[in-house]
């Protein structure tokens, strides 16, 4: 995945699980979505109302996840 590729919010949990050792610690889509809505995680809302993120690092930091 390139640095500039946008990641649909629905795909974020799967992408995170590729990066962390403890798969059980990966937050659900709903928890990630709520963090986006609360403004804790930067995301872009598309014209269709769906959210995408550019970078997983803010999500890793927000949820206290460590990369493998």
Order of alpha helices (4+ residues) and beta strands (2+ residues): beta-alpha-alpha-beta-beta-alpha
